[in-house]
Amino acid sequence: MSNLMTKREKILNFHEEINKHEDFNLIKESFPHISKKIELLCGDIILHKFFTSLMMDSRDGNRQGFPKHIASAIVRIEKFHETFFEEELTLQQKVTVKDVWGHEKVHKPFEITGIDFIKYN
C-alpha cells in the first residue's frame, strides 16, 4: 500500500509542477483536451503512446498538424514527463515489453525459402 501512496503522491507532485510549466500552459490554452489527457495519463507508459499519436497523422494524411511552437512544447513536455517518472516508466517497460518474435524458430525463414539452415556454434 505504501508504494501506491508513493505513486499517488508523485502524480500529485507532477500535477503541481506541470501546471507551473510554461509549455504545458501553452498547450492548455490552445488545446485544453490534450492537457487534460496529459494530466490523466501521467506516470504511465501509455502517455508516451499518446504523445507519439499526437505527432503522427493516423487519419487521412490531410491533417494540418500543430503549429511549430505547440509541437515543440509537446516534445518538451514529453521529455519533462520521462525525466519526472524515469524510474516508474523504466519498470513499466520491463514489465510490458516482450519479444513478439519469441515464438519463432531462428531457422523458420530458411524453411520457407527452401534454403538449408546450418547453425554454427
C-alpha positions as CSV (number, residue, x, y, z in Angstrom):
1,M,0.0,0.0,0.0
2,S,2.9,2.4,0.7
3,N,4.1,2.0,-3.0
4,L,0.6,3.0,-4.1
5,M,0.7,6.1,-1.9
6,T,4.1,7.0,-3.1
7,K,3.0,6.8,-6.7
8,R,-0.1,8.8,-5.8
9,E,2.0,11.5,-4.1
10,K,4.3,11.6,-7.1
11,I,1.4,12.1,-9.5
12,L,0.0,14.9,-7.3
13,N,3.5,16.4,-7.3
14,F,3.7,16.1,-11.1
15,H,0.3,17.9,-11.5
16,E,1.6,20.7,-9.3
17,E,4.9,21.0,-11.2
18,I,3.4,20.7,-14.7
19,N,0.9,23.4,-14.1
20,K,3.9,25.8,-13.4
21,H,5.5,24.7,-16.7
22,E,5.3,27.3,-19.5
23,D,5.0,24.8,-22.2
24,F,2.1,22.9,-20.5
25,N,0.2,26.2,-20.0
26,L,0.7,27.0,-23.7
27,I,-0.8,23.6,-24.6
28,K,-3.5,24.1,-22.1
29,E,-4.6,27.4,-23.6
30,S,-4.5,26.2,-27.2
31,F,-5.6,22.5,-26.8
32,P,-7.2,22.0,-23.4
33,H,-8.3,18.5,-24.3
34,I,-4.6,17.5,-24.8
35,S,-3.6,19.0,-21.4
36,K,-6.4,17.1,-19.7
37,K,-5.2,13.8,-21.2
38,I,-1.6,14.5,-20.2
39,E,-2.8,15.0,-16.6
40,L,-4.9,11.9,-16.7
41,L,-2.2,9.6,-18.1
42,C,0.8,11.0,-16.2
43,G,3.1,8.4,-14.7
44,D,2.1,5.7,-17.2
45,I,3.9,4.5,-20.3
46,I,0.6,4.9,-22.2
47,L,1.3,8.7,-22.1
48,H,4.3,8.1,-24.4
49,K,2.0,6.4,-26.9
50,F,-0.4,9.3,-26.7
51,F,2.5,11.8,-27.4
52,T,3.5,9.7,-30.4
53,S,0.0,9.6,-31.7
54,L,-0.2,13.4,-31.5
55,M,2.8,13.8,-33.8
56,M,1.8,11.2,-36.3
57,D,-1.1,11.6,-38.8
58,S,-3.1,8.4,-38.4
59,R,-6.3,9.6,-40.1
60,D,-6.3,10.7,-43.7
61,G,-3.0,12.4,-44.4
62,N,-4.6,15.8,-44.8
63,R,-4.3,17.0,-41.2
64,Q,-2.7,20.3,-40.8
65,G,-0.7,19.4,-37.8
66,F,0.3,21.5,-34.8
67,P,1.8,25.0,-35.1
68,K,5.6,24.7,-34.6
69,H,5.6,26.3,-31.2
70,I,2.9,23.8,-29.9
71,A,4.7,20.8,-31.4
72,S,7.9,21.9,-29.7
73,A,6.0,22.4,-26.4
74,I,4.6,18.9,-26.7
75,V,8.0,17.4,-27.2
76,R,9.4,19.3,-24.2
77,I,6.5,18.2,-22.0
78,E,7.1,14.6,-23.1
79,K,10.8,14.9,-22.1
80,F,9.7,16.5,-18.8
81,H,7.4,13.6,-18.1
82,E,10.0,11.0,-19.0
83,T,12.5,12.6,-16.6
84,F,10.0,13.1,-13.8
85,F,8.8,9.5,-13.9
86,E,12.0,7.9,-15.2
87,E,12.1,5.1,-12.5
88,E,8.4,4.2,-12.9
89,L,8.5,4.2,-16.7
90,T,11.6,2.0,-16.8
91,L,9.9,-0.5,-14.5
92,Q,6.8,-0.4,-16.7
93,Q,8.8,-1.0,-19.9
94,K,10.5,-4.1,-18.3
95,V,7.1,-5.5,-17.5
96,T,5.3,-4.7,-20.7
97,V,8.0,-5.2,-23.4
98,K,8.0,-8.7,-24.8
99,D,9.7,-10.4,-27.7
100,V,7.0,-10.5,-30.4
101,W,9.1,-13.0,-32.4
102,G,10.0,-15.2,-29.4
103,H,7.7,-18.0,-30.6
104,E,9.5,-18.2,-33.9
105,K,12.4,-20.5,-34.5
106,V,15.6,-18.9,-35.8
107,H,15.6,-21.2,-38.9
108,K,12.0,-20.7,-39.9
109,P,12.7,-18.2,-42.7
110,F,15.1,-20.7,-44.2
111,E,12.5,-23.4,-44.1
112,I,10.0,-21.2,-46.0
113,T,12.6,-20.4,-48.7
114,G,13.9,-23.9,-49.1
115,I,17.4,-22.9,-48.1
116,D,19.2,-25.3,-45.8
117,F,19.9,-23.9,-42.4
118,I,23.3,-24.7,-40.8
119,K,23.7,-23.5,-37.2
120,Y,27.3,-22.6,-36.3
121,N,28.3,-22.7,-32.7
